[in-house]
């Protein structure tokens, strides 16, 4: 299983790092020499959370699975990249060169999981989904990506290096107006601008929560359509109910992580986690 760099740590706890997300910490500082700081930061976080195992999950391009569902998925990021100046492109190339070097350094000490056309979100979701099978114990997710809050449950929490805050099952209500179970429904109604996942016009966080409280899950809302109402945001739901189902496929990490991984990668992770390869 994952590398235990500190033999004194005997707790059954696991640190799962969103590698590219963490690396952007140095990108924002204009740094291109962060490979060892990257490694030291991971070790420091593992000590802070008494994690005896460290697993580094990395994106390798955007999700092939999601691009099949929606060819617009993350297209906004590609468009933005295409509009970069030559100086910005060079800076990005230098950043990714150092990022690759950082993963090589990390792989000397920790388990690094990375697959072409697979995102770190799905790797982390898979590990959480099978945490008992893999005997991961208490899990600390390291990412500033709030999508990872979809993975929070008993013994699974997230720390953001950006906000310096933890999101746990115990303090969930201080971060959100919905329950952890309702969070995916709220996201399906709102969409995700960052990933270019369409939501419904006029439905923001408050209105999404209100709809979920009134009707139940987004699946329940789908079943209730057409909904009799004069409000435009309800009319938007009535006009495009299939968007709800598509958004589940795009954003429900736990349910669809294995589809997003693909069978070959699923078997590889399972083999590595259980010591079969």
N, C-alpha and C positions, 0 to 999 in steps of 0.2 A: 504494500500500500504506500501511502505518501511518506516522504522522507521525514524522519524525526531528528532534527538537527540538535536538539537539546535533550540529552538522555535523562536529565533531572525532571523533565516534564512527563508525568505519568498519567495525566488526565486524559480521558477519552474525548478529546475535542479536536475539531478540524477547522482550519482556515481555508476558505475558498476565495481566491483573489481574481478580480476582474482585471486582467493584465493590461489591456489597452487603455481602459478607463483610468487605471492608476498611472500609466505612463504619461497621460495627458497632463498630469500634475507638472511635469517638467517641460512639456511642450508649451504650456502657458507661460512658463518662465523664460522661454527662448533657449532652453538648455539642449545640448546635443551630446552630453557627456555624463549621462545619468545611470549607466548600466549597473554600477556598484551601489549607487544610492537606491536604486530600484530594489536590489537584493537586500540591502540593509533595512529598508523600510518594511519589507515583507517579514524579515526576521523579528524586527521590533514589534510589529503587530501580533505576531505569533506568541511572543513572550507576554505582551500585554493581555492577551486573551487566553493564555495558558494552553495554547493549541500544540499538541504533539505531532499533528500531521498538517502538511501544507500542500494544497493543490492549486496550481496556477492554471486558470482557464483563459484561453485567448481566442478572440475572433480570428478568422482567416477569410477575409472578404465578407460580404453580406450574405444573408441566408438564401441558399438556392431554393430551399423549401418554400420560403415566403415569396420569392420572386415568381414562382409558378402560380401561387394563389393570386398575387397582384403584381403586375409588372411596374406599378407605380411605387412599390415598396422601396423606401430610401432613395428614390430617384432624385429627390431634392438635394441630397448630399452630393450625388454625382454631378448634378447641374452646378452646384456651388463650386465644386472642385474644378470643373471645366472653366469657370470664370476667373480662376486665380491668375494673378500676375506671375511672370517668370520668377520673380524673387520669392513669392509665396510657394510656388511649386518646388523650388530648390530647398526651401526651408522644410517643407513636408517630406521630401525625399531624404533629407539628412535626419529628420526625426525618426522616420521609419527604419532607416539603417541602424540607428542606435537602439531602437525598439527591438529589432531582430537580435542584436547583440545582447540586449538585456534578457531576452528569452533563453539565449544560449547559456548565459551565466546562471540563470534560474534553474535550467535543466540539469545543471551539475549537482544541485542540492535538493530539488523538489520535483514532484511529478508535474509535468507540463502537459496539458491536454489541449490539442489544437487540430482542427480538421478543415480541409478545404470546403468552403461554402457553408460553414457552420459558425454560429455566433456563440460567444461565451455564455450568454443568457441561457441557451439550451443545454450547454454542458453543466452549468450550475444547477439548472432545474432537474436534470437527470440525476445528479448526485444527491440532491435533496429528496427527490422522489424515491430513490432506493437507498436512503441513508441507513436504514436498519439492515438491509442486505449487505451493505459495505461496512457496517459497524463504524459509522463516522461519528457517533455520539453527538455532542453539542456542536453546532455549526455556526461559525461567524463568517458572514459574507462581507467582502471588502469591495465596495463600489459606491460611487455617488449616483448611480442610475436607479431612480425610483421604481423602474420596472422590476427590479430585483425584490421589491417589497411584496410582489406576488408570491414569493417563495417563503415568506415568513410564516412560521408555525411554531408549535412546541419545540424548543431547543434549536430553533433556527432564527438568527437575528442578523441585522445588517449594520455596518459602520460606514459612514461617509467621511472620507478624508477632506472633503470640501467644506461641509457644514460642521465637521467634528462632532456629529451627533449619532446616537445609536437609535435604531428603530427595532423594537422588540414587540412580542405579543403583549407584554405587560404595559408598555407605554404607547401602544398603537393609537389610543384615543387622543393623545396629545399631538399626533401628526395628521390624523384623518377623521372625517366626519362620518365615515362608513365603517363597517366591520371588515376584517380581513377577507371574509368570504364574499362580501359585496364588492370588493375592490376591482375585481376583474370585470364585473358588470358595469361599474362606473366608467372604467377605461374603454369598454366596448362602445358605450354611448358617446363618449367624448372624442374618441380617436386619439391619435398621437402625432402631433405636428412634426416632432423631431424625426420620426420614422416615416413620415408621409402616409400615415394610416388615417383615412377619412373618418371623421366623426359626423354628427348630425348638426346642421345649422341651428344655432340658438341654444344648443345644449352645452353648457359649461359645467364646472365642478358642482356647484350648488344644485343646478337643475337636474344633473345626472343622479346625484344622491337622492334628491326628492322623488324622482321617478322610480328608483330602485326601492325606496322605502314604501312607496305606494303600490307598486305592481309586483315586486319580487325581483328575481334575477333578470338580466337582459334576455335570457331565454323565455322567461315568463312574459316579458314585454313583447317579444316576437310572437308568442302564441296569442297574445291579446289583440294584435293588429288585425283589422283596422280599429283604431281607438277613436271613438266619437269625441271630437273636440274642435273648437274654432281656432286654437292656438297654432301658429305656424310651425313651431318646433315639433308638435305632435303630427302635423300634416307631413313634415319631413320624414318622420318615422314611418308613417303610413305609406309614403311613396317609395321607400327603399328599405324594406324590412330585411332583405337578404344581406345588407351591409352589416347587420348585427352578427349574423352567423359567420361572415367572412372575418370580422374583427376578432371573434373568438379564435378562429384558426390562426390569425396573425399574432395575437397577443397572449393567449392562455398558455403560459410557459409549461406548467406542470402537465397539462393534458396532452399537449402536442410536442413536447420536447423530444420524444423518441422518434416521431415522424421527421422532425427537423434534423435529428442526428443522422438518420439513415441506419439500416440494419448493420452494415459493416462497421460503422463507427460505434454503434451501440455495443456490438460484440467486443470491439477493441477496448473500450472503456471497462466493460464488465470483466474482461480477461485481466487487464492491468490492475484493476481494483481488487480482484480476488486472487491475484498472483498466479493466474493461469497462463500468462504469456511472459 
